[in-house]
Amino acid sequence: MTKTRKRTRPKTYEAEMGDKKVRVTVPESDGYIDLSAAQAAQHEAWRPLTVSEANRLAKGQMKVSVDPEDARLWRVERPGSVQAHEPMTREAFLAFLDTGVAAPTKDGQTAAEVYAERRRDIDRLLEWLGQELAKHQKAARAEPGNWGAAGDLYRVRAGVVEILATLRGVEVEDIERCL
């Protein structure tokens, strides 16, 4: 007795991208379901563009490069504006080109919501830093001849100066001169 496998018609799979759906049609198969095409389409929809892909899409409207302060971010230069952005998907970048406004994240958060969330985190971290500095100071007072504590604060100070320079948009040396 010979087993025959029924031929199937092309299958269409849908992959969700936030509030949009992507349809992928998979050609006739030998009876096995192949989700790799649908999975590949979903991966491609959520994959951030490379810097060169973004520049190719921008066609001279803006220049995208790696941010010199944080290599995980893009530096986006437009006439009269330089901004740092998280890498975007193709769809989000095309919308950004049209509107000049970055789209919400894939979780649906707007820039203002992400900013508020990060600001709350920073406030908590600063409070925690204050507590750790108080503990550190107590330990340093117990061993006044220990240069290790002074070395610890050298690193902490350098980090805080760098952060302040980033927020002010100036060089570290400019902050150093003000101390």
Secondary structure, DSSP 4 states (H G I P E B T S, - for coil): ----------EEEEEEETTEEEEEEEPP-SSS---HHHHHHHHHHHSPPPHHHHHHHHTTSSEEEE-SS-TTSEEEEETTEEEEE----HHHHHHHHHHSSPPPPTT---HHHHHHHHHHHHHHHHHHHHHHHHHHHHHHHH-TT-HHHHHHHHHHHHHHHHHHHHHHTS-HHHHHHH-
